[in-house]
């Protein structure tokens, strides 16, 4: 992901590159420091040593892969020292690709950001609309059931005898059913 662990990883990588850069500067300054003040009788030894150093600095093409692996290993060691036994360690891993491939993660253009924002808003609206529809259906179903029960109760309570008197027998049965349902 692109969370705090990723940013922390990038920070460590920058620090490591800065350290390597400083180390290279120090070496080059040390080399330059002695080139002009060689004693005449030892000059050939210093020049031979300088040539050896230059040969070491020139890297063959397949050595770049090794340097990437060394860099990744060094970065991993730094991570381990910084975090120790952190539970977030499982989220962090170094891939086999070079650390210099940060360019692959380009920042999004404003148009892309706007499109993503629009898609988020659209999805949110669709979700809200769906929830509202669901609530409406539930409310309608509850109202229908309520009206149906009311109608049944009304029919029972409105029944009359042949002489037109209210049927108290049915009303008592209805009340008894109601009491039994509540307990």
C-alpha positions as CSV (number, residue, x, y, z in Angstrom):
1,X,0.0,0.0,0.0
2,X,0.8,3.7,0.2
3,X,0.4,4.0,4.0
4,X,2.8,5.1,6.7
5,X,5.0,2.0,6.2
6,X,5.6,3.0,2.5
7,X,6.5,6.5,3.5
8,X,8.8,5.3,6.2
9,X,10.4,2.9,3.7
10,X,11.0,5.8,1.3
11,X,12.5,7.9,4.1
12,X,15.0,5.2,5.0
13,X,15.9,4.8,1.3
14,X,16.5,8.5,1.0
15,X,18.7,8.5,4.2
16,X,20.7,5.5,2.8
17,X,21.2,7.2,-0.6
18,X,22.3,10.4,1.2
19,X,24.7,8.4,3.3
20,X,26.2,6.7,0.2
21,X,26.5,10.1,-1.5
22,X,28.3,11.6,1.4
23,X,30.6,8.6,1.6
24,X,31.5,9.0,-2.1
25,X,32.2,12.7,-1.6
26,X,34.5,11.9,1.3
27,X,36.4,9.3,-0.7
28,X,36.8,11.6,-3.7
29,X,38.0,14.4,-1.4
30,X,40.5,12.1,0.2
31,X,41.8,11.0,-3.2
32,X,42.1,14.6,-4.4
33,X,43.8,15.6,-1.3
34,X,46.9,13.5,-1.9
35,X,47.3,13.6,-5.7
36,X,49.2,16.9,-5.9
37,X,51.5,16.4,-2.9
38,X,53.0,13.1,-3.7
39,X,56.7,12.8,-2.8
40,X,58.7,12.3,-6.0
41,X,60.4,9.0,-4.9
42,X,56.9,7.4,-4.0
43,X,54.8,8.9,-6.9
44,X,54.7,5.8,-8.9
45,X,53.3,3.8,-6.0
46,X,50.6,6.3,-5.4
47,X,49.6,6.4,-9.1
48,X,49.4,2.6,-9.2
49,X,47.2,2.6,-6.2
50,X,45.0,5.3,-7.8
51,X,44.6,3.2,-10.9
52,X,43.5,0.2,-8.8
53,X,40.9,2.3,-7.1
54,X,39.6,3.6,-10.5
55,X,39.3,0.0,-11.8
56,X,37.3,-1.0,-8.8
57,X,35.0,2.0,-9.3
58,X,34.3,1.0,-12.9
59,X,31.5,-1.6,-12.6
60,X,30.8,-4.3,-15.2
61,X,27.2,-4.4,-16.5
62,X,26.2,-7.4,-14.5
63,X,27.5,-5.9,-11.3
64,X,24.6,-3.5,-11.2
65,X,22.2,-6.3,-10.3
66,X,24.5,-7.2,-7.4
67,X,24.6,-3.6,-6.2
68,X,20.8,-3.5,-6.2
69,X,20.7,-6.7,-4.2
70,X,23.3,-5.2,-1.8
71,X,21.3,-2.0,-1.5
72,X,18.1,-3.9,-0.8
73,X,19.9,-6.0,1.8
74,X,21.4,-2.9,3.4
75,X,18.0,-1.2,3.5
76,X,16.4,-4.3,5.0
77,X,19.1,-4.3,7.7
78,X,18.4,-0.7,8.5
79,X,14.6,-1.4,8.7
80,X,15.2,-4.2,11.1
81,X,17.4,-2.0,13.3
82,X,14.9,0.8,13.2
83,X,11.8,-1.3,13.9
84,X,13.1,-4.2,15.9
85,X,10.2,-6.6,16.5
86,X,7.4,-4.3,15.3
87,X,4.1,-5.9,14.3
88,X,4.1,-3.7,11.2
89,X,7.1,-5.6,9.9
90,X,4.9,-8.1,8.0
91,X,3.6,-5.2,5.9
92,X,7.0,-4.1,4.7
93,X,8.9,-6.0,2.1
94,X,11.5,-5.1,-0.5
95,X,11.0,-6.2,-4.0
96,X,13.8,-7.4,-6.3
97,X,13.5,-4.3,-8.5
98,X,15.8,-1.4,-8.0
99,X,15.1,1.3,-5.5
100,X,15.6,3.9,-8.2
101,X,12.3,2.9,-9.9
102,X,10.3,5.4,-7.8
103,X,9.5,7.1,-11.1
104,X,7.0,4.3,-11.8
105,X,4.7,5.7,-9.1
106,X,3.8,9.0,-10.8
107,X,1.5,11.5,-9.2
108,X,-2.0,11.6,-10.6
109,X,-3.0,14.4,-12.8
110,X,-5.8,16.7,-11.7
111,X,-8.1,15.1,-14.3
112,X,-7.4,11.7,-12.9
113,X,-8.1,12.9,-9.4
114,X,-11.3,14.6,-10.5
115,X,-12.5,11.4,-12.2
116,X,-11.7,9.3,-9.1
117,X,-13.5,11.8,-6.9
118,X,-16.5,11.7,-9.2
119,X,-16.5,7.9,-9.2
120,X,-16.4,8.0,-5.3
121,X,-19.3,10.4,-5.2
122,X,-21.3,8.5,-7.7
123,X,-20.8,5.2,-5.8
124,X,-21.7,6.9,-2.5
125,X,-24.9,8.3,-4.1
126,X,-25.9,5.0,-5.5
127,X,-25.3,3.3,-2.1
128,X,-27.4,5.9,-0.3
129,X,-30.2,5.6,-2.9
130,X,-30.2,1.9,-2.5
131,X,-30.4,2.2,1.3
132,X,-33.3,4.7,1.0
133,X,-35.1,2.4,-1.3
134,X,-34.7,-0.5,1.1
135,X,-35.9,1.5,4.0
136,X,-38.9,2.7,2.0
137,X,-39.8,-0.9,1.1
138,X,-39.5,-2.0,4.8
139,X,-41.7,0.9,5.9
140,X,-44.4,0.1,3.3
141,X,-44.3,-3.6,4.3
142,X,-44.7,-2.7,8.0
143,X,-47.6,-0.3,7.2
144,X,-49.3,-3.0,5.1
145,X,-49.1,-5.5,7.9
146,X,-50.3,-3.0,10.5
147,X,-53.3,-2.0,8.4
148,X,-54.1,-5.7,7.8
149,X,-54.1,-6.4,11.5
150,X,-56.2,-3.4,12.2
151,X,-58.7,-4.4,9.6
152,X,-59.0,-7.9,11.1
153,X,-59.5,-6.5,14.6
154,X,-62.1,-4.0,13.3
155,X,-64.1,-6.8,11.5
156,X,-64.1,-8.9,14.7
157,X,-65.2,-6.0,16.9
158,X,-67.8,-4.7,14.5
159,X,-69.8,-8.0,14.2
160,X,-73.4,-7.8,15.4
161,X,-75.9,-10.3,16.4
162,X,-79.2,-10.9,14.5
163,X,-80.9,-8.3,16.6
164,X,-78.2,-5.7,15.8
165,X,-76.4,-5.8,19.2
166,X,-72.6,-6.0,19.4
167,X,-71.3,-9.6,19.7
168,X,-69.6,-9.5,23.1
169,X,-68.6,-13.2,22.8
170,X,-66.3,-12.4,19.8
171,X,-65.0,-9.3,21.5
172,X,-64.0,-11.4,24.6
173,X,-62.3,-14.0,22.4
174,X,-60.3,-11.2,20.6
175,X,-59.2,-9.7,23.9
176,X,-58.1,-13.2,25.2
177,X,-56.1,-13.8,22.0
178,X,-54.4,-10.4,22.5
179,X,-53.5,-11.1,26.1
180,X,-52.1,-14.5,25.1
181,X,-50.0,-13.0,22.3
182,X,-48.4,-10.4,24.7
183,X,-47.4,-13.0,27.3
